[in-house]
Structure formats: C-alpha cells, structure tokens
C-alpha cells in the first residue's frame, strides 16, 4: 500500500531565498562581534606591556604609562569594507598621543604601537598584538560562529511562525 507524500517545494525555495538574502547582514554582524573580542584582547595585552626601564647595557624595555594610555585611547575598529564580496573589518591605532619636544602636536599612536611591536634601535620589541591575537583566536572564531548560529536560527524561526 503506497502513501501519498506531499512536499511544498515553493515554500522551501522561498525559505532558502530568505536565508540567501539574510546571510550577508548576518556575516557582517558576526565580523563586528569578532572584532570586538579582538579589541578587548589587545586592550588586555596593553596592560601587560612592561613598564619602561633603561638597563645599563642594551636597549630600553617597555612603555611609559602615558604611552600605554595613548594606545588605549587610539585603538578602534574600522568601518566595514565590502570589496567585491570580500567583507573586511580591521582593528588598529589612529590619532595622536601626548606631546613631546620632538612631537609638539603629539606622537602618532600607530608609531608607538609599531615601535613596541617591532622594536627600534633603542627600544626592545614586545609584540603585544601577536600575543593578543594568538590568545584570543579561539574566542574570536567562537564568537563569530555563535552570532551566525543565533541569527540563522532567528531567521529560520521567523519563517516557521
């Protein structure tokens, strides 16, 4: 004895179309969630940068508290860019910090970050950005995946009401 099986193909196709339309905004939201986690990780790592010390032999180490404050104030998340389907968002440093005799308008904050991450002729390197990203990578990926899952469930759930 055969049973009749009916399938609402048009309803299913409509639901897939709604998911297709929703996926780009969902990905954009999730990228900002990942960027926020990365930003928090970098801020936490700034606190771990050693205080400035000048050994008798060799290069100076660490940053002054004023430099660390400048890094905290200058850290931010860029606007999202969509380059032919590749969606990117960046975190980085912008602006000017405290004034010095050499920099009367303020030290460029990106230069402070670059100097401590890569080192200079007089300052030993301390790559706090790489450390932050290494420690936060799993949390960033998890945060992005969680946002995508939640938003997809909301989209599917809205269609089934």
N, C-alpha and C positions, 0 to 999 in steps of 0.2 A: 504494500500500500504506500503510495507516494504522498508526501505532504507538500503543500504549496509553500514556497518561500518567497517572500517579497522583500525587496530592498529598495529603499528610497535613494537612488543614485543621485538625483538632483540635490537633495538635501545634504548629502555627504559632500558633493562637489562645492556647494555653497559654503559649507563649513571650512573646507580646505582653502577656498578663496579668501575667507575672512582671516584665517591663520596666516596666509601669504601676505596679506595687507598689513597684519599686525606685527610681523616678525622684525622688520627694520626698527620701528619705535621701541620694541622690546629690547633689541640688541643695544640700541643707544642708551636706554635706561641702565642696562646692566653694565655697560662700559663706565658710566659715571660712578656706579657703585664700586667697581674695581678701582677706579682712580681715587676715590675717597679712602679706601683701605690702604692704597699705596701711599697717599699723602700722610695719613696717620702714622704709617710705619716710618716714613722719612722724618717726621716730626719727633717721633720717639728716639730715632737714631741720632738726631741732632743733640738731644740731651746727653747722649753717651759719648760725644766727642770730648776728648780730654781737655782740661784747662791748659791754657798757653803756658809753656815753660821753656826756658832757654838754657839748655845744658852747656857746660863749659866747652865741650867738644861736639861738633856735629850741628845738625840743623835744629831749629826750633820745632816744638811739637804742640799740637792742639790749637784751639782758638780762644780768644778772649770772650767773656760773657757778652760783650757788646756785639761781636761778630755773630755769635750764636743767635742773639735776639734779631739781628738783621736777617739771618737765614730764615728764622721762623716767620718773620713779617713778610718776606719776599716770596715765600713758597705758595704756589697756587696751581689750579687746574685750568688748562686752556679751553677755549671753545672747541666744540666738536667739529671735525672736518670730514666731509664725505667726498673722497676723490674716486669717482667712477666706481662706486660700490665698496671701496675700502674705507671703513669708518675708523677714525683715529681720534684719540684724546690724549693729551700729554700733561704731565706734571713737571713743573720746573720753577726756576727763580727769575724774578723780574724786579726792577726798580733799583733804587739807590739806598744805601745804608748811611751810617754815621759819617760825619765829615772828618777829614784829617788834613794836615798841611799839604800833602800830596794830592788829595782829592777834596777840594773845598766844597764841591757840590754833592759829595757823598761817594762812597766806594760802591761800584756796581756789585750788586748782591750775587749775580751769576759768577762774577770773578772770584768772590770769596769762596763760593762753592767749588769752583774749578780748582782753585789753589789748594784747598784742603783735600779734595778727592785725588788729585794727581800729583800734588807736591810742587814745590818750586826750588830754586837754588838755595833758599834759606829756610824753607818750611817742609817738614817731613809729611809724606802723604798719609791720609786716613780716609779711605774710600767709604764714607758713610752711606752713600747712595746704593752701592752694590750690596753692602751688608743689609740694608733695609729691604731691598728687593729680594735677596736670597731668603731672608727670614719670613717675608710676607707672601711669597709666591703662592703657596698653597691656599692661604686665606683669600688672596685676590681671586684666584681661579674658582674657589668655592663660593665666594660672594657673587661673582658673575653668574655662575651656574644656578645658584639659588634664586636669583632675581629672574632669570629666564624661566625656570620651572614654575615659579609663582605666577608670573604674568601669563604664561601659556595656560596654566590651569584656570586663571581668571577668564581668559578669552574663551576657552572651551566651555567653562561653566556658564558663561553668559549666553552661549549659544544653545545650551541644553535646558534653559529655563522656559 
